[in-house]
């Protein structure tokens, strides 16, 4: 399988500004840009990497390097267009703790679905990274945070592209966005009464293909560095 690494961003991002780099994924951590840790884990796991981001030399180098297209959806679309296979692993470029074992586990345990989204239990994060701030959603099964690895069916992406663009347009219009999700589902989420199976069914209905969540035992899949506060947490 191939992997897309989303490493785009803006030099005006507070974290990128702090270090004078073109994207927060290029912020140095232990002498290396953040994105190199993601690249290394994916490469060691046997994946061929397509990187979308600023044109800078990186080690290990990706098989394909594409320029930043200016937005998350545009970057993902550019990466998908370069994919040769039917399915692709998509990763963000700001996971300094990601290791090949975690990547392999996701690949080996991912259910057969058009869209597989990794989630990590709060207890898993706190055991591995005490004090690390994350955003959690409450469902009947417990508290979970979203992971930074997903598996996408290539055909699904282009089918769902208009929906993704619409969701992005409505991101600052909560009521309109809620209509897309469904008020009943949204209310259950807000009250912590939703369950994973029900959410999987609703997302599958919206996008038109099976969608599954993958509860992942590797905390590093859910820990990224995208704020100055996150980087300060890493510093001794």
N, CA, C and O of each residue as an XYZ file, in Angstrom:
944
protein
N       0.837     -1.197      0.000
C       0.000      0.000      0.000
C       0.877      1.254      0.000
O       1.999      1.256      0.506
N       0.332      2.299     -0.576
C       1.015      3.593     -0.542
C       0.476      4.428      0.622
O      -0.584      4.140      1.178
N       1.219      5.450      0.968
C       0.803      6.358      2.040
C       0.943      7.794      1.563
O       1.905      8.146      0.881
N      -0.021      8.607      1.928
C       0.043     10.046      1.668
C       0.351     10.742      2.982
O      -0.314     10.497      3.989
N       1.350     11.604      2.978
C       1.670     12.412      4.160
C       1.264     13.852      3.869
O       1.782     14.483      2.948
N       0.339     14.358      4.662
C      -0.123     15.734      4.504
C       0.770     16.637      5.343
O       0.665     16.672      6.569
N       1.652     17.367      4.662
C       2.656     18.187      5.353
C       2.537     19.661      4.990
O       3.455     20.443      5.234
N       1.404     20.036      4.407
C       1.215     21.430      4.007
C       0.864     22.305      5.192
O       0.737     21.829      6.320
N       0.710     23.584      4.922
C       0.378     24.532      5.989
C       0.780     25.935      5.593
O       1.064     26.214      4.429
N       0.798     26.803      6.570
C       1.088     28.212      6.313
C       2.218     28.701      7.212
O       2.321     28.313      8.376
N       3.066     29.564      6.644
C       4.147     30.151      7.430
C       3.601     31.068      8.518
O       4.305     31.389      9.475
N       2.332     31.493      8.370
C       1.703     32.375      9.355
C       1.154     31.606     10.554
O       0.741     32.216     11.540
N       1.144     30.267     10.480
C       0.720     29.463     11.613
C       1.616     29.807     12.809
O       2.833     29.902     12.650
N       1.038     29.995     14.003
C       1.846     30.404     15.170
C       3.047     29.504     15.436
O       4.120     29.993     15.790
N       2.876     28.199     15.268
C       3.979     27.277     15.516
C       5.053     27.417     14.437
O       6.247     27.405     14.739
N       4.626     27.549     13.179
C       5.591     27.739     12.093
C       6.307     29.085     12.235
O       7.507     29.191     11.980
N       5.557     30.110     12.645
C       6.138     31.439     12.828
C       7.219     31.434     13.898
O       8.252     32.087     13.751
N       6.980     30.710     14.952
C       7.912     30.659     16.075
C       9.295     30.193     15.629
O      10.310     30.627     16.174
N       9.327     29.288     14.615
C      10.604     28.738     14.155
C      10.991     29.208     12.752
O      12.022     28.795     12.220
N      10.172     30.065     12.157
C      10.496     30.611     10.844
C      10.531     29.577      9.731
O      11.395     29.626      8.856
N       9.573     28.623      9.768
C       9.513     27.581      8.744
C       8.234     27.722      7.928
O       7.303     28.420      8.330
N       8.199     27.054      6.782
C       7.083     27.207      5.853
C       5.826     26.491      6.304
O       4.731     26.821      5.848
N       5.960     25.525      7.184
C       4.823     24.739      7.652
C       5.150     24.192      9.035
O       6.314     23.951      9.352
N       4.127     23.998      9.855
C       4.374     23.491     11.216
C       4.976     22.085     11.189
O       5.599     21.672     12.166
N       4.804     21.346     10.098
C       5.398     20.007     10.015
C       6.913     20.067      9.853
O       7.586     19.040      9.944
N       7.453     21.252      9.616
C       8.903     21.420      9.484
C       9.545     21.954     10.769
O      10.753     22.185     10.813
N       8.741     22.146     11.800
C       9.270     22.599     13.092
C      10.277     21.567     13.605
O       9.993     20.370     13.578
N      11.437     22.007     14.067
C      12.448     21.051     14.536
C      12.096     20.443     15.894
O      11.637     21.138     16.800
N      12.317     19.149     16.015
C      12.162     18.440     17.277
C      13.302     17.433     17.373
O      13.414     16.529     16.544
N      14.140     17.595     18.380
C      15.323     16.750     18.565
C      16.195     16.722     17.303
O      16.705     15.679     16.894
N      16.340     17.895     16.714
C      17.262     18.042     15.591
C      16.712     17.663     14.234
O      17.440     17.702     13.242
N      15.426     17.292     14.167
C      14.838     16.891     12.886
C      13.478     17.568     12.707
O      12.790     17.845     13.689
N      13.087     17.837     11.455
C      11.733     18.334     11.230
C      10.713     17.283     11.673
O      10.943     16.086     11.507
N       9.603     17.723     12.229
C       8.576     16.795     12.698
C       8.181     15.764     11.644
O       8.000     14.586     11.951
N       8.052     16.217     10.407
C       7.549     15.333      9.353
C       8.459     14.139      9.100
O       8.000     13.099      8.628
N       9.755     14.279      9.413
C      10.674     13.166      9.160
C      10.361     11.945     10.025
O      10.634     10.813      9.626
N       9.792     12.173     11.200
C       9.426     11.034     12.057
C       8.286     10.238     11.435
O       8.272      9.008     11.489
N       7.334     10.949     10.846
C       6.242     10.265     10.146
C       6.771      9.522      8.928
O       6.417      8.366      8.697
N       7.614     10.185      8.154
C       8.196      9.556      6.966
C       8.968      8.294      7.331
O       8.848      7.272      6.656
N       9.742      8.363      8.377
C      10.561      7.223      8.787
C       9.696      6.034      9.198
O       9.962      4.899      8.802
N       8.663      6.296      9.991
C       7.790      5.207     10.445
C       7.080      4.542      9.278
O       6.992      3.315      9.221
N       6.579      5.329      8.360
C       5.859      4.772      7.208
C       6.796      3.977      6.302
O       6.448      2.895      5.830
N       7.984      4.523      6.066
C       8.958      3.843      5.200
C       9.405      2.536      5.821
O       9.496      1.522      5.129
N       9.686      2.544      7.119
C      10.113      1.321      7.793
C       9.009      0.271      7.828
O       9.284     -0.925      7.925
N       7.757      0.724      7.749
C       6.632     -0.201      7.723
C       6.404     -0.767      6.324
O       5.495     -1.569      6.112
N       7.236     -0.346      5.370
C       7.156     -0.907      4.020
C       6.264     -0.159      3.058
O       5.937     -0.681      1.992
N       5.859      1.057      3.407
C       4.964      1.832      2.547
C       5.744      2.766      1.628
O       6.799      3.284      1.993
N       5.209      2.967      0.440
C       5.760      3.968     -0.480
C       5.036      5.280     -0.214
O       3.806      5.331     -0.200
N       5.811      6.341     -0.002
C       5.234      7.580      0.516
C       5.103      8.651     -0.562
O       6.020      8.900     -1.345
N       3.932      9.270     -0.570
C       3.662     10.455     -1.386
C       3.487     11.614     -0.411
O       2.557     11.613      0.396
N       4.361     12.585     -0.480
C       4.297     13.721      0.434
C       3.758     14.949     -0.286
O       4.156     15.251     -1.411
N       2.843     15.655      0.381
C       2.317     16.911     -0.152
C       2.664     18.004      0.842
O       2.161     18.019      1.966
N       3.528     18.919      0.419
C       3.971     19.958      1.341
C       5.055     20.823      0.728
O       5.322     20.720     -0.470
N       5.688     21.678      1.530
C       6.740     22.569      1.025
C       7.896     21.771      0.416
O       8.226     20.690      0.903
N       8.506     22.296     -0.638
C       9.603     21.591     -1.314
C      10.930     21.737     -0.570
O      11.710     22.647     -0.852
N      11.178     20.843      0.373
C      12.429     20.860      1.124
C      12.999     19.446      1.146
O      12.241     18.477      1.096
N      14.332     19.311      1.219
C      14.918     17.966      1.305
C      14.604     17.316      2.646
O      14.708     17.949      3.696
N      14.221     16.052      2.595
C      13.849     15.328      3.812
C      14.468     13.943      3.806
O      14.773     13.389      2.750
N      14.649     13.392      4.993
C      15.220     12.052      5.125
C      14.371     11.242      6.112
O      14.158     11.652      7.253
N      13.891     10.075      5.642
C      14.056      9.495      4.308
C      13.203     10.246      3.288
O      12.145     10.777      3.625
N      13.668     10.287      2.047
C      12.907     11.032      1.034
C      11.653     10.274      0.622
O      11.681      9.046      0.551
N      10.555     10.973      0.348
C       9.354     10.304     -0.148
C       9.559      9.833     -1.587
O      10.425     10.344     -2.296
N       8.763      8.863     -2.009
C       8.850      8.412     -3.408
C       8.382      9.513     -4.346
O       8.950      9.716     -5.419
N       7.340     10.221     -3.927
C       6.798     11.332     -4.711
C       6.649     12.527     -3.785
O       6.141     12.394     -2.672
N       7.091     13.701     -4.241
C       6.928     14.938     -3.471
C       6.120     15.919     -4.304
O       6.514     16.275     -5.415
N       4.988     16.353     -3.765
C       4.107     17.282     -4.464
C       4.038     18.598     -3.701
O       4.086     18.597     -2.471
N       3.927     19.717     -4.403
C       3.866     21.011     -3.714
C       2.550     21.195     -2.964
O       1.528     20.606     -3.317
N       2.597     22.015     -1.932
C       1.413     22.362     -1.166
C       0.395     23.014     -2.101
O       0.721     23.941     -2.842
N      -0.843     22.515     -2.054
C      -1.885     23.029     -2.938
C      -2.722     24.146     -2.301
O      -3.599     24.718     -2.948
N      -2.443     24.449     -1.030
C      -3.107     25.586     -0.400
C      -4.233     25.259      0.559
O      -4.689     26.139      1.289
N      -4.698     24.009      0.581
C      -5.742     23.627      1.522
C      -5.652     22.135      1.788
O      -5.061     21.387      1.009
N      -6.245     21.712      2.894
C      -6.215     20.299      3.268
C      -6.856     19.425      2.197
O      -6.279     18.416      1.792
N      -8.045     19.806      1.737
C      -8.754     19.004      0.741
C      -7.980     18.963     -0.571
O      -7.873     17.909     -1.198
N      -7.438     20.113     -0.991
C      -6.674     20.169     -2.242
C      -5.410     19.322     -2.138
O      -5.029     18.654     -3.099
N      -4.759     19.348     -0.978
C      -3.558     18.526     -0.783
C      -3.902     17.040     -0.823
O      -3.183     16.242     -1.424
N      -5.003     16.682     -0.180
C      -5.432     15.286     -0.192
C      -5.793     14.841     -1.606
O      -5.459     13.729     -2.017
N      -6.469     15.705     -2.339
C      -6.838     15.377     -3.720
C      -5.600     15.168     -4.584
O      -5.554     14.238     -5.389
N      -4.593     16.031     -4.420
C      -3.350     15.896     -5.191
C      -2.665     14.578     -4.857
O      -2.168     13.886     -5.746
N      -2.642     14.234     -3.569
C      -2.029     12.975     -3.164
C      -2.777     11.776     -3.714
O      -2.162     10.835     -4.217
N      -4.107     11.801     -3.622
C      -4.932     10.697     -4.132
C      -4.706     10.502     -5.628
O      -4.653      9.369     -6.107
N      -4.576     11.594     -6.359
C      -4.349     11.498     -7.807
C      -3.029     10.821     -8.142
O      -2.877     10.267     -9.230
N      -2.074     10.858     -7.219
C      -0.764     10.240     -7.454
C      -0.714      8.785     -7.008
O       0.268      8.088     -7.265
N      -1.766      8.327     -6.344
C      -1.811      6.954     -5.835
C      -2.079      5.979     -6.976
O      -2.931      6.228     -7.830
N      -1.350      4.872     -6.983
C      -1.516      3.880     -8.037
C      -2.463      2.749     -7.634
O      -3.107      2.150     -8.494
N      -2.554      2.455     -6.345
C      -3.391      1.358     -5.881
C      -4.821      1.783     -5.620
O      -5.204      2.920     -5.898
N      -5.623      0.846     -5.074
C      -7.038      1.115     -4.805
C      -7.263      1.775     -3.452
O      -8.203      2.551     -3.282
N      -6.394      1.464     -2.486
C      -6.527      2.032     -1.160
C      -5.237      2.714     -0.748
O      -4.160      2.380     -1.241
N      -5.356      3.678      0.165
C      -4.179      4.427      0.589
C      -4.293      4.774      2.071
O      -5.378      5.068      2.572
N      -3.170      4.735      2.751
C      -3.094      5.201      4.133
C      -2.771      6.688      4.098
O      -1.837      7.106      3.413
N      -3.528      7.479      4.825
C      -3.286      8.923      4.889
C      -2.823      9.277      6.291
O      -3.440      8.879      7.279
N      -1.724     10.031      6.371
C      -1.140     10.404      7.664
C      -0.846     11.898      7.695
O      -0.535     12.500      6.668
N      -0.946     12.484      8.870
C      -0.502     13.865      9.026
C       1.014     13.859      9.252
O       1.592     12.843      9.638
N       1.633     14.991      9.009
C       3.094     15.061      9.095
C       3.615     15.608     10.401
O       4.730     16.129     10.449
N       2.824     15.502     11.480
C       3.252     16.105     12.751
C       3.147     15.118     13.911
O       2.704     15.474     15.003
N       3.562     13.868     13.662
C       3.522     12.837     14.706
C       4.945     12.406     15.078
O       5.464     11.454     14.497
N       5.581     13.084     16.028
C       6.978     12.787     16.330
C       7.217     11.450     17.023
O       8.354     10.983     17.087
N       6.159     10.829     17.543
C       6.327      9.569     18.264
C       5.907      8.347     17.445
O       6.025      7.215     17.914
N       5.429      8.569     16.249
C       4.944      7.454     15.433
C       6.077      6.476     15.143
O       7.197      6.878     14.832
N       5.766      5.176     15.251
C       6.745      4.130     14.985
C       6.152      3.112     14.024
O       4.936      3.012     13.866
N       7.036      2.365     13.391
C       6.597      1.402     12.392
C       5.647      0.359     12.973
O       4.749     -0.108     12.272
N       5.826     -0.013     14.237
C       4.966     -1.021     14.850
C       3.514     -0.560     14.869
O       2.602     -1.352     14.632
N       3.301      0.719     15.150
C       1.949      1.262     15.184
C       1.333      1.254     13.786
O       0.160      0.919     13.615
N       2.132      1.624     12.796
C       1.646      1.646     11.412
C       1.277      0.241     10.957
O       0.223      0.032     10.355
N       2.136     -0.710     11.244
C       1.870     -2.092     10.851
C       0.607     -2.626     11.533
O      -0.186     -3.338     10.916
N       0.429     -2.275     12.809
C      -0.753     -2.742     13.525
C      -2.021     -2.238     12.847
O      -2.975     -2.994     12.664
N      -2.029     -0.971     12.479
C      -3.201     -0.392     11.808
C      -3.459     -1.107     10.485
O      -4.602     -1.448     10.180
N      -2.424     -1.334      9.709
C      -2.582     -2.002      8.419
C      -3.094     -3.431      8.589
O      -3.936     -3.890      7.817
N      -2.584     -4.128      9.597
C      -2.944     -5.536      9.781
C      -4.321     -5.723     10.423
O      -4.937     -6.776     10.262
N      -4.802     -4.726     11.138
C      -6.056     -4.870     11.870
C      -7.206     -4.049     11.298
O      -8.325     -4.112     11.808
N      -6.943     -3.288     10.256
C      -8.001     -2.462      9.661
C      -9.103     -3.343      9.077
O      -8.806     -4.274      8.329
N     -10.352     -3.074      9.398
C     -11.458     -3.842      8.831
C     -11.639     -3.514      7.349
O     -11.148     -2.494      6.866
N     -12.341     -4.379      6.640
C     -12.628     -4.128      5.237
C     -13.725     -3.074      5.140
O     -14.887     -3.348      5.442
N     -13.355     -1.881      4.721
C     -14.311     -0.779      4.612
C     -13.738      0.270      3.671
O     -12.533      0.310      3.424
N     -14.608      1.106      3.155
C     -14.150      2.162      2.258
C     -13.430      3.273      2.985
O     -12.612      3.987      2.405
N     -13.747      3.416      4.287
C     -13.134      4.462      5.099
C     -12.881      3.905      6.489
O     -13.818      3.493      7.173
N     -11.629      3.887      6.912
C     -11.261      3.385      8.243
C     -10.574      4.523      8.998
O      -9.571      5.072      8.542
N     -11.131      4.865     10.156
C     -10.653      5.999     10.929
C     -10.152      5.504     12.285
O     -10.896      4.865     13.029
N      -8.903      5.796     12.602
C      -8.346      5.347     13.872
C      -8.818      6.240     15.018
O      -8.889      7.462     14.887
N      -9.140      5.599     16.144
C      -9.484      6.330     17.368
C      -8.712      5.705     18.525
O      -8.391      4.517     18.500
N      -8.420      6.515     19.535
C      -7.605      6.048     20.656
C      -8.301      6.411     21.956
O      -8.750      7.544     22.129
N      -8.391      5.455     22.867
C      -9.041      5.685     24.159
C      -8.232      6.663     25.001
O      -7.003      6.688     24.930
N      -8.925      7.461     25.793
C      -8.284      8.434     26.669
C      -7.282      7.758     27.605
O      -6.189      8.275     27.835
N      -7.667      6.595     28.142
C      -6.777      5.883     29.063
C      -5.475      5.477     28.382
O      -4.416      5.482     29.009
N      -5.550      5.124     27.100
C      -4.347      4.740     26.343
C      -3.406      5.930     26.197
O      -2.194      5.795     26.364
N      -3.970      7.096     25.885
C      -3.154      8.312     25.754
C      -2.516      8.674     27.092
O      -1.316      8.938     27.160
N      -3.311      8.687     28.143
C      -2.809      9.151     29.432
C      -1.780      8.206     30.040
O      -0.891      8.636     30.775
N      -1.903      6.930     29.735
C      -0.901      5.987     30.246
C       0.445      6.196     29.565
O       1.488      6.113     30.213
N       0.428      6.465     28.268
C       1.662      6.621     27.489
C       2.212      8.045     27.591
O       3.426      8.239     27.643
N       1.320      9.041     27.618
C       1.734     10.443     27.628
C       0.994     11.199     28.733
O       0.078     11.967     28.439
N       1.369     10.997     29.988
C       0.692     11.684     31.099
C       0.779     13.204     30.953
O       1.856     13.756     30.727
N      -0.359     13.865     31.083
C      -0.371     15.328     31.032
C      -0.495     15.914     29.641
O      -0.590     17.133     29.497
N      -0.496     15.083     28.613
C      -0.618     15.582     27.243
C      -2.063     15.937     26.964
O      -2.950     15.095     27.104
N      -2.309     17.176     26.571
C      -3.680     17.615     26.320
C      -4.166     17.133     24.962
O      -3.498     17.318     23.944
N      -5.330     16.516     24.963
C      -5.983     16.079     23.740
C      -7.467     16.446     23.837
O      -7.983     16.711     24.923
N      -8.133     16.458     22.701
C      -9.571     16.683     22.670
C     -10.265     15.334     22.556
O      -9.981     14.551     21.650
N     -11.183     15.070     23.489
C     -11.859     13.775     23.517
C     -13.356     13.923     23.279
O     -13.968     14.923     23.655
N     -13.927     12.911     22.651
C     -15.373     12.823     22.486
C     -15.874     11.681     23.361
O     -15.235     10.635     23.468
N     -17.031     11.902     23.984
C     -17.594     10.870     24.855
C     -18.663     10.082     24.114
O     -19.619     10.660     23.598
N     -18.506      8.791     24.063
C     -19.516      7.885     23.525
C     -19.798      6.843     24.601
O     -19.160      6.848     25.654
N     -20.746      5.957     24.345
C     -21.120      4.980     25.363
C     -19.940      4.091     25.777
O     -19.866      3.627     26.915
N     -19.026      3.866     24.834
C     -17.887      2.995     25.117
C     -16.778      3.686     25.901
O     -15.837      3.032     26.351
N     -16.880      5.009     26.070
C     -15.851      5.730     26.803
C     -15.448      7.021     26.098
O     -16.177      7.532     25.248
N     -14.280      7.538     26.462
C     -13.750      8.767     25.860
C     -12.666      8.400     24.847
O     -11.781      7.589     25.120
N     -12.766      9.030     23.653
C     -11.806      8.728     22.589
C     -11.351     10.009     21.899
O     -12.082     10.998     21.840
N     -10.133      9.967     21.383
C      -9.633     11.039     20.524
C      -9.383     10.462     19.139
O      -9.122      9.269     18.985
N      -9.468     11.323     18.138
C      -9.252     10.866     16.770
C      -7.778     10.649     16.479
O      -6.926     11.396     16.959
N      -7.484      9.629     15.696
C      -6.109      9.349     15.302
C      -5.715     10.097     14.047
O      -6.555     10.683     13.365
N      -4.436     10.071     13.754
C      -3.893     10.781     12.595
C      -3.535      9.843     11.443
O      -2.770     10.204     10.549
N      -4.099      8.634     11.478
C      -3.962      7.687     10.380
C      -5.351      7.257      9.949
O      -6.164      6.857     10.782
N      -5.629      7.335      8.663
C      -6.888      6.829      8.118
C      -6.576      6.036      6.854
O      -5.561      6.262      6.194
N      -7.451      5.122      6.540
C      -7.325      4.367      5.295
C      -8.525      4.707      4.422
O      -9.672      4.606      4.858
N      -8.253      5.108      3.197
C      -9.303      5.576      2.288
C      -9.294      4.764      1.003
O      -8.240      4.485      0.430
N     -10.471      4.397      0.568
C     -10.634      3.808     -0.750
C     -10.570      4.937     -1.778
O     -11.275      5.938     -1.652
N      -9.728      4.771     -2.786
C      -9.504      5.843     -3.756
C     -10.800      6.267     -4.449
O     -11.049      7.459     -4.624
N     -11.618      5.300     -4.839
C     -12.878      5.625     -5.515
C     -13.812      6.387     -4.583
O     -14.526      7.294     -5.010
N     -13.801      6.008     -3.298
C     -14.655      6.678     -2.332
C     -14.323      8.154     -2.238
O     -15.219      8.994     -2.156
N     -13.036      8.471     -2.250
C     -12.636      9.864     -2.067
C     -13.278     10.745     -3.127
O     -13.836     11.795     -2.809
N     -13.203     10.328     -4.369
C     -13.748     11.173     -5.437
C     -15.267     11.204     -5.407
O     -15.876     12.185     -5.835
N     -15.887     10.136     -4.902
C     -17.335     10.143     -4.727
C     -17.743     11.122     -3.636
O     -18.744     11.829     -3.754
N     -16.937     11.149     -2.559
C     -17.267     11.982     -1.399
C     -16.688     13.394     -1.490
O     -16.953     14.219     -0.616
N     -15.908     13.685     -2.523
C     -15.233     14.988     -2.622
C     -16.201     16.165     -2.543
O     -15.927     17.109     -1.801
N     -17.320     16.156     -3.270
C     -18.262     17.288     -3.125
C     -18.760     17.446     -1.699
O     -18.940     18.568     -1.223
N     -18.987     16.324     -1.007
C     -19.442     16.368      0.376
C     -18.371     16.957      1.283
O     -18.674     17.763      2.163
N     -17.113     16.556      1.070
C     -16.008     17.079      1.867
C     -15.851     18.579      1.677
O     -15.632     19.321      2.635
N     -15.965     19.008      0.438
C     -15.847     20.446      0.164
C     -16.990     21.221      0.812
O     -16.793     22.314      1.343
N     -18.192     20.638      0.762
C     -19.353     21.287      1.374
C     -19.172     21.395      2.883
O     -19.475     22.432      3.474
N     -18.678     20.324      3.508
C     -18.449     20.337      4.952
C     -17.420     21.395      5.327
O     -17.557     22.065      6.351
N     -16.388     21.545      4.496
C     -15.358     22.554      4.755
C     -15.943     23.957      4.656
O     -15.605     24.834      5.452
N     -16.820     24.168      3.678
C     -17.461     25.474      3.507
C     -18.341     25.827      4.711
O     -18.474     26.995      5.077
N     -18.937     24.799      5.316
C     -19.884     25.026      6.404
C     -19.252     24.945      7.791
O     -19.962     24.979      8.796
N     -17.922     24.839      7.852
C     -17.276     24.588      9.144
C     -17.546     25.680     10.168
O     -17.453     25.425     11.368
N     -17.885     26.908      9.719
C     -18.176     27.996     10.646
C     -19.678     28.276     10.734
O     -20.098     29.316     11.242
N     -20.484     27.327     10.228
C     -21.944     27.445     10.289
C     -22.499     26.189     10.957
O     -22.937     25.264     10.273
N     -22.482     26.153     12.279
C     -22.830     24.932     13.015
C     -24.193     24.346     12.657
O     -24.327     23.128     12.540
N     -25.207     25.197     12.484
C     -26.544     24.674     12.194
C     -26.594     23.982     10.835
O     -27.192     22.915     10.696
N     -25.967     24.590      9.842
C     -25.953     23.982      8.506
C     -25.153     22.686      8.521
O     -25.531     21.710      7.871
N     -24.046     22.678      9.264
C     -23.224     21.471      9.366
C     -23.997     20.371     10.107
O     -23.895     19.192      9.767
N     -24.755     20.766     11.103
C     -25.555     19.798     11.855
C     -26.599     19.131     10.964
O     -26.920     17.957     11.148
N     -27.127     19.884     10.000
C     -28.110     19.315      9.082
C     -27.502     18.187      8.259
O     -28.170     17.198      7.958
N     -26.230     18.343      7.897
C     -25.552     17.290      7.136
C     -25.423     16.023      7.970
O     -25.605     14.916      7.463
N     -25.110     16.189      9.247
C     -24.904     15.047     10.137
C     -26.233     14.453     10.571
O     -26.372     13.237     10.708
N     -27.224     15.342     10.788
C     -28.508     14.919     11.332
C     -28.600     15.372     12.773
O     -27.726     15.067     13.584
N     -29.663     16.104     13.096
C     -29.784     16.661     14.443
C     -29.873     15.574     15.507
O     -29.347     15.739     16.608
N     -30.533     14.467     15.187
C     -30.665     13.385     16.173
C     -29.296     12.813     16.531
O     -28.994     12.583     17.702
N     -28.469     12.586     15.504
C     -27.116     12.061     15.744
C     -26.278     13.079     16.501
O     -25.554     12.728     17.433
N     -26.377     14.331     16.100
C     -25.605     15.386     16.762
C     -25.979     15.495     18.244
O     -25.109     15.652     19.100
N     -27.268     15.410     18.534
C     -27.722     15.501     19.923
C     -27.167     14.349     20.754
O     -26.744     14.546     21.894
N     -27.171     13.155     20.186
C     -26.619     11.998     20.894
C     -25.140     12.191     21.191
O     -24.666     11.847     22.273
N     -24.408     12.750     20.216
C     -22.976     13.001     20.411
C     -22.759     14.017     21.525
O     -21.905     13.826     22.391
N     -23.534     15.099     21.500
C     -23.379     16.148     22.502
C     -23.707     15.653     23.907
O     -23.125     16.110     24.891
N     -24.645     14.715     23.987
C     -25.056     14.180     25.287
C     -24.237     12.966     25.712
O     -24.424     12.432     26.805
N     -23.319     12.532     24.831
C     -22.513     11.362     25.145
C     -23.284     10.070     25.072
O     -22.877      9.068     25.660
N     -24.418     10.078     24.341
C     -25.274      8.900     24.249
C     -25.067      8.111     22.961
O     -25.668      7.052     22.782
N     -24.228      8.610     22.070
C     -23.963      7.898     20.821
C     -23.056      6.708     21.106
O     -22.284      6.716     22.065
N     -23.157      5.692     20.266
C     -22.221      4.574     20.368
C     -21.464      4.446     19.055
O     -21.892      4.967     18.025
N     -20.340      3.752     19.101
C     -19.470      3.671     17.931
C     -20.178      3.034     16.750
O     -20.066      3.520     15.624
N     -20.909      1.947     16.993
C     -21.599      1.261     15.902
C     -22.626      2.175     15.247
O     -22.765      2.173     14.024
N     -23.350      2.958     16.051
C     -24.340      3.874     15.496
C     -23.704      4.974     14.669
O     -24.227      5.350     13.619
N     -22.569      5.496     15.140
C     -21.863      6.533     14.392
C     -21.291      5.973     13.085
O     -21.306      6.645     12.054
N     -20.787      4.733     13.143
C     -20.295      4.091     11.919
C     -21.419      3.971     10.894
O     -21.222      4.236      9.708
N     -22.587      3.571     11.360
C     -23.735      3.402     10.461
C     -24.147      4.740      9.846
O     -24.470      4.807      8.660
N     -24.135      5.809     10.657
C     -24.541      7.122     10.156
C     -23.539      7.657      9.143
O     -23.933      8.184      8.102
N     -22.250      7.528      9.434
C     -21.232      7.991      8.482
C     -21.304      7.177      7.196
O     -21.173      7.731      6.104
N     -21.509      5.881      7.315
C     -21.629      5.020      6.129
C     -22.799      5.467      5.263
O     -22.712      5.480      4.035
N     -23.894      5.834      5.924
C     -25.081      6.295      5.194
C     -24.793      7.599      4.455
O     -25.215      7.786      3.314
N     -24.068      8.494      5.122
C     -23.779      9.807      4.521
C     -22.860      9.673      3.310
O     -23.115     10.279      2.269
N     -21.784      8.879      3.438
C     -20.798      8.811      2.363
C     -21.102      7.715      1.342
O     -20.502      7.679      0.267
N     -22.026      6.833      1.678
C     -22.456      5.847      0.696
C     -21.645      4.576      0.615
O     -21.890      3.746     -0.260
N     -20.681      4.403      1.508
C     -19.888      3.168      1.565
C     -19.605      2.846      3.025
O     -19.710      3.726      3.880
N     -19.248      1.598      3.327
C     -18.976      1.238      4.722
C     -17.837      2.052      5.332
O     -16.765      2.185      4.744
N     -18.091      2.590      6.518
C     -17.076      3.329      7.277
C     -16.936      2.660      8.637
O     -17.934      2.303      9.263
N     -15.708      2.491      9.091
C     -15.469      1.819     10.359
C     -14.434      2.574     11.183
O     -13.487      3.147     10.644
N     -14.631      2.565     12.500
C     -13.635      3.105     13.423
C     -12.741      1.960     13.877
O     -13.207      0.837     14.066
N     -11.471      2.244     14.050
C     -10.507      1.245     14.501
C      -9.899      1.716     15.822
O      -9.078      2.633     15.841
N     -10.308      1.083     16.932
C      -9.746      1.438     18.233
C      -8.307      0.942     18.280
O      -8.049     -0.260     18.210
N      -7.386      1.870     18.396
C      -5.957      1.598     18.221
C      -5.221      1.631     19.563
O      -5.367      2.595     20.315
N      -4.441      0.606     19.875
C      -3.758      0.545     21.172
C      -2.467      1.351     21.233
O      -1.809      1.381     22.273
N      -2.096      2.006     20.135
C      -0.860      2.793     20.098
C      -1.192      4.275     20.267
O      -1.753      4.897     19.365
N      -0.845      4.833     21.419
C      -1.181      6.217     21.733
C      -0.567      7.207     20.750
O      -1.157      8.249     20.465
N       0.617      6.882     20.232
C       1.313      7.833     19.361
C       0.553      8.161     18.088
O       0.817      9.183     17.455
N      -0.396      7.300     17.701
C      -1.228      7.577     16.524
C      -2.152      8.765     16.795
O      -2.574      9.447     15.862
N      -2.466      9.011     18.059
C      -3.369     10.101     18.404
C      -2.698     11.331     18.960
O      -3.380     12.253     19.407
N      -1.367     11.374     18.947
C      -0.637     12.522     19.496
C       0.105     13.246     18.392
O       1.035     12.706     17.792
N      -0.315     14.477     18.130
C       0.362     15.306     17.132
C       0.801     16.610     17.785
O       0.410     16.920     18.911
N       1.612     17.363     17.067
C       2.121     18.642     17.563
C       1.639     19.729     16.614
O       2.231     19.956     15.559
N       0.560     20.396     17.000
C       0.037     21.431     16.101
C      -0.178     22.779     16.781
O      -0.711     23.708     16.175
N       0.238     22.881     18.040
C       0.140     24.150     18.753
C       1.427     24.397     19.528
O       2.163     23.461     19.839
N       1.690     25.652     19.836
C       2.870     26.006     20.623
C       2.820     25.282     21.963
O       3.855     24.857     22.477
N       1.622     25.139     22.532
C       1.470     24.474     23.831
C       1.911     23.014     23.755
O       2.486     22.483     24.705
N       1.640     22.369     22.620
C       2.051     20.971     22.455
C       3.566     20.842     22.473
O       4.116     19.929     23.089
N       4.230     21.762     21.795
C       5.686     21.717     21.746
C       6.285     22.013     23.114
O       7.285     21.409     23.502
N       5.681     22.933     23.839
C       6.160     23.263     25.185
C       6.041     22.056     26.108
O       6.870     21.862     26.997
N       5.003     21.244     25.894
C       4.827     20.029     26.703
C       5.989     19.061     26.482
O       6.376     18.330     27.394
N       6.545     19.061     25.263
C       7.653     18.162     24.944
C       8.974     18.610     25.559
O       9.849     17.796     25.853
N       9.096     19.908     25.744
C      10.384     20.448     26.212
C      10.584     20.160     27.686
O       9.647     20.285     28.476
N      11.801     19.775     28.069
C      12.068     19.484     29.497
C      11.970     20.723     30.355
O      12.164     20.650     31.569
